[in-house]
Amino acid sequence: MIASLSRRALVGLALILAGATASHGQEDGPPAPGRATEAEKLAVVANAIDGFIRPGYAQFHDHAAAAASAMDSLCSDPGGTELQDARGRFAALAKSWSRIEFVRFGPVMEDNRLEKILFFPDRRGIALRQIQRILGGEDETATTQERLAGKSVAVQGLGALEFVLHGTDAETLATDRGGFRCTYGRAIARNLTSIAGELDAAWSEGAGIAARLTAPDAADPAWRSAEDSLQEIVGIFIHGFEAIRDLRLRPAMGESAEKAKPNLFLLRRSELALASLRANFAGMNDLFAASKLAGLLPEPQAYLEDSILFEFANADRTLSELVPPLADVASEPDKRQGLTYLLIVTDSLQSQFAEQVSPILGLSAGFSALDGD
């Protein structure tokens, strides 16, 4: 922890020295934006799309289809092996979504797709009540993908499928007594496959969102310039780390081990909370590498690439040392130090993208992704 904080202090000192050198003989002011050309900025956008976003959604689609197939098998021939396979396919699906979930612009924001895939946070427990009502009343309107798609977003995504597979009475899925529960879970998986297919197709279109981002137009209401397009890519990091810190970690950790609320961890029933966090960080690390964003930094600030990679490595090491379930980690003083350090690393990464990379490139950090939550 001390080493990380010292590193951040050195980063800040280097920025000050770089700014002083650049402004010698001039009035003090903010660092001048980087001199990257429009073509260079759009190349980073294209790299992010082709190297991360498109394959990310394609993998999510593949895993959703595999999860739906596993649910088909479980419902047709219930048993312990089939249940384990369905749970394994669900785990792969949840992790594939965690890698790509912070791309929060474009098709995923249309038709409530984001909330349909993952309704979180759910501070009032809406989803649990609605899911239990469907299961308790054996609501037949929730047993087909078409009809389920018209219901509340809280009952048709990853959280609902997790409860089906890991919640109260989930063991009945391995027997004939779990017939309705399985049919509902199959509808959820098919619905997720449909949504994932829509996202995959939208990003694969030659004249779709990818074209709008890589060839911005002054008449486009969303992406009028190279700066607008680049802002979306940098925003993935800024708002992604913000969400990890303020939605994934802080609420569940509480102010102390005694005040922890471990039930607020995402995917805690399936004990995938840690795996999801690892996929969050791995996804953004891969995006940083694939986009070649660091190549836009002017020479005096090029050291920021190493600083960011240093913190990504700190996060990976810390996550690899944590042992699930996170509920136990957060609630025991001698175990939660790793989570506390992860919180510091997450804050450092968010700050580097929002307060250093973004202004250096002449971009705005933008509004908070959590405003209104």
Secondary structure as GFF3:
##gff-version 3
##sequence-region A 1 373
A	DSSP	alpha_helix	2	22	.	.	.	ID=ss1
A	DSSP	alpha_helix	38	48	.	.	.	ID=ss2
A	DSSP	pi_helix	49	53	.	.	.	ID=ss3
A	DSSP	alpha_helix	54	76	.	.	.	ID=ss4
A	DSSP	alpha_helix	80	100	.	.	.	ID=ss5
A	DSSP	three_ten_helix	106	109	.	.	.	ID=ss6
A	DSSP	alpha_helix	113	117	.	.	.	ID=ss7
A	DSSP	alpha_helix	126	137	.	.	.	ID=ss8
A	DSSP	three_ten_helix	140	142	.	.	.	ID=ss9
A	DSSP	alpha_helix	145	148	.	.	.	ID=ss10
A	DSSP	three_ten_helix	153	155	.	.	.	ID=ss11
A	DSSP	alpha_helix	158	166	.	.	.	ID=ss12
A	DSSP	three_ten_helix	170	174	.	.	.	ID=ss13
A	DSSP	three_ten_helix	176	178	.	.	.	ID=ss14
A	DSSP	alpha_helix	179	204	.	.	.	ID=ss15
A	DSSP	alpha_helix	209	214	.	.	.	ID=ss16
A	DSSP	alpha_helix	226	243	.	.	.	ID=ss17
A	DSSP	pi_helix	244	249	.	.	.	ID=ss18
A	DSSP	alpha_helix	250	253	.	.	.	ID=ss19
A	DSSP	three_ten_helix	262	264	.	.	.	ID=ss20
A	DSSP	alpha_helix	273	291	.	.	.	ID=ss21
A	DSSP	three_ten_helix	293	296	.	.	.	ID=ss22
A	DSSP	three_ten_helix	299	301	.	.	.	ID=ss23
A	DSSP	alpha_helix	304	321	.	.	.	ID=ss24
A	DSSP	alpha_helix	326	331	.	.	.	ID=ss25
A	DSSP	alpha_helix	337	351	.	.	.	ID=ss26
A	DSSP	pi_helix	352	357	.	.	.	ID=ss27
A	DSSP	alpha_helix	358	360	.	.	.	ID=ss28
###
